[in-house]
Amino acid sequence: MLFRSTGLGKTELVAEIDKVERITRNGDYLVLHVATIEPVKWKIRAALEYKDVLAVLRSCLKLSIITFILWPVRAFRQAKRPDEF
């Protein structure tokens, strides 16, 4: 997974999803834990509330996203890095 931040200029961060957990003590949120591995090692957390999760799921129902997920060839080859995203 690749990340870019406007605060870091054109620096590209390589990351992995560490875990997703549900917490309830501060409200109902899913917390997405991401660990960057290049060029720095950071732990990034995103707290998603119910409407955020629905927005992500709704966004994934586009035909272009569904064909991306269902095309199994992608699982067996190295992803080409985008020039801009």
N, C-alpha and C positions, 0 to 999 in steps of 0.2 A: 504494500500500500504506500502511496506517495502523498506527501503533504507539502503545501506551500503556504507561506504566510506573508502578508503585505509588510509586516514588521521586519521580516528577514530578507527582504529584497527578492532576488531570484534563487535563493538557497532552497534546495529541495531536501526534504526530510524523508527517509525511508523508515517505515514503521510496521509493526505487527499488532493485531488485536490480541491483547493479553487476556481479557475476560469481560463478560457482561454480567452484572449482578443487579438484583433488585434491592433497594433500600427503602425502608418505610419510616424511619425515625424522623426524617425531615420532610415527610410527604411521600407520595408515591412516585418514585423515579426509577428509571433504569439507568445505571451508570456504566458507560462504555469506557473501559480502560485500554489505552493504546500506549505501546512502548516504542519510542523512536530508537533506531539502532545506528543510523548514519545521518549526518556527520557528528551528531551529539546523542547522548543517551538521556532521554527525558521520559517521564511518565506523564501522560496527558489523560485527563478525565473529562467526559462530557456527560452531564446529567440530562436525560431525556424524560420529559413528562409524557403522559398518555397521548396528547394531541401531536407531539413531535413524532412519536412512533407511528401514529396513523398517517402523518404527512410523508414520512419516509416510505411506508408501505404503498401509499397512493402514488408516489412518484415512481415506484418500481413497477407499476402496472402498465407502463408505456410499452408499446410494441418493440421499440428498439432495445429496451432493457430486458424484456422477456427473451428476445432472440439471442442477446448476449449471454444470458444465463443458460439457455438451452443448447447452445452450440458447444458440444463436448470437446472439440479440437483444442479450444483455448486452455484446457486443463493440462495438456501434454506439451505445450511449447512455452518458451520464455516470452513474457510480455514485452512489447516494444514500448520504450518510454516516450511519452508525448513531448512535443516541443514546448507547448504552452497548455496550461489548464488552470 
